[in-house]
């Protein structure tokens, strides 16, 4: 018996070793993106710098004063051979992100607390495109699956589907299923509870499932119309749960139009998008646009039947001449939670939170190319935020940034940048008196200021 087992292992072992697919034509790439710098607020407490934008809007209204962060993107690309010709394009992509919620995290610093340095892995996936020379593609894993953005604000509107899941596509149609990570933080994913089985209690999560269908219509002039549909669902908790949760669902529909514009220099465009979500798919707050980040408190039955969110975005770029480009945008969002009230109601964990909000933000960037490498950037933004029945919190913000564009190109997307940044924000009475900004959390001034030196890059 022993001899038979040895002979069997000898026969199997070479098969296990030599049946592996050996990839010999791999290509390795390493990309990186980020923003790092130093700054101060001359009229702030201790001159300490804090973001000037209104609370609840993230980087909407400009991000010249944004906190430091850095991403590193290693990837392996290969194209297996088919009859002597390249066929499937395969990519293994990883993204390592680092940022701090508590100021500086690079250099001579020991920030290592849960409120300090944060390390995330927002991408690890495999994608196979044009499988065996066909029009089919597929991916699985977790990825930054997002498309057009308002770069001034780092606002990926309409179709930011950055989560864990899988998808398949044929030509310009894609179907995917996402299962976003769940937490118990208020206003994000409210589905944590305990389950008792055989006398032992353990935590459980109502796993949200998001089915997504996307289709693009391409036209001869280069314009594209994209249609979006989503369906979200979470199951009910069982009789073993410490708290009863009813099953709930939501859906999303939207359309985006991307149109190239003819200007003296190429690269100009106009983008317009409209998106409507209901039920638990009414997400989109604090500068993100994830439809699964449910907004507001539930109704008395713990559901979001009445909830909705409407967002429309206008974004354009005009390369008017060799010396001048203009980039402008507008964002309108109206959201309502599951409760019937318009002001505040009780969240799952007992916290009181707003059930209705409205964001209006408009702004633009003027780029003057003084030389190939010296770009003068000016920005102006107007933002309002209305939570519940409160008056509107309002802000005007102006930024000026003489910029060294190291690659020496007269192009809005030329990076890396080294910028000398001056920003000033003027708040209305309600925003100032109710501390509607990270800056106003430690100050109560009519004007907020920022002076700093920042770098911004994306290198691939």
C-alpha positions, 0 to 999 in steps of 0.5 A: 500500500505504501509503495502504491501511494509513493508511485501515485505521488510520483505520477501526480507531482510532475503533472502539478508542476508542469501543468501550470501556465507559464507567462513569458511575455509579461510587462510590468508598469508602475503608476502613481498619483497624489498631492502633497504640500505644506500650507497655513491659514494666516488668520486662523487659530495658530495659523493652522491650516484646515479645508475651507470648503463647506461641510458635507461637500468634500472637495466640491468647490475646489481642492487647492487646499486638499489634504496629502495623499498618495497612490501607487499602482503596480500592474502586470500586463500580458497578452497570451499568444493565439496562432502566433498573434496577440489575443486576450489582453490581461491585466493584474492591477493593484492600487495602494493608497495612503492618506491622513485624517490628522494632518501630515503623515510623511517625513519626520512624523510618527502618526500611526493612530486610527485617526492618523495614517490610513492605508487602503487597497482600493484596487486588486483585480484581474481584467481580461479584454477582448478574450481570444480575439472576441468582443467579450471582456470580463473582470473580477476583484475590487477596483476604482471603476469610475469614469468622467470627473470634474477634475477641479473638484475630484468629483467622479459623478454619475458612474463611480462604481468603485467596489468589490464585485465582477463584471462582463461586457460585450462591445459597449454593453456591460453588466456587473454585480457589486457587493460594497463593504458594509460598516455601522457608521451613520449615514453610510451602510446601516445594516450591522446586527448580531445573530444568536445561533446555538446559544452563541452571538456573533455579528452579521451584516445585511449584504447589499447587492448592486446589479448594474447595466451600462450601455454606450452609444458612440457617434461619428462625431466622437460624442457618446451617450451613456445609459445607466441602470442599477438595482439594489437590494438587502435581505431581511434579518432572520428570527435569530437576529437581535434586531428585526430588519425588513428587506429593502431595495432601490433603483437608479436611472441616468443618462450622460452626454459627452460631446467633443467641441471644436476649438482652436486647440483640440481637447475641448468638450462638454459633458452633461449628466442626470441621475435619479435614485430611489430607496436605499440607492439614494446615496451621494453625499460628502463629495462622493457619488456612490449610490449605495451610500444611503442618505438620511434616516429610515422611516418608522419601519426601518425602510427607505421607501420614500427616499430619493436623490436627484443629481445633475452635472454640467462640465466643460473644457474650452482650449481657446488658444495657445495661451488660454483654457477655461474649465467650468462646472455646475452641480445640483443635488437634492436628496431625501431620506426614508423618513416622511419629515423634512428636517431631522429624524432618528437613525438606526443607532439612535442618532439624530440626522438630517432627512433632506439636503440640497447642494448647489456648487458652480465654479471654474478654472482659468488657465493662462499659459505664460510660458510652456512651463509657467502656468497661471491658474485662477479659480472661483467657486460658489457653494451652498448647502441646505440641511433640513429646514435650516437656512442655506450655508453659503461660501464664495472661494477664490484661488490663485496658483502660479504653477510650474508644469515640469513637462513644459506642455501648454495643456490643462492635463500636463502634470506634475505640477508644483504650485504656489497656492493662495485661497480665500473663502468668504462665508455667509452668516449662517455658515460662519455662526454654525461652523459649516467648514473644517476651517470654521470648526476652530475659527469663526471668521467671515473670511478663511485663508490659505497659503501653501506650496503643493504638488499634484501628479499622475505618472503612468 
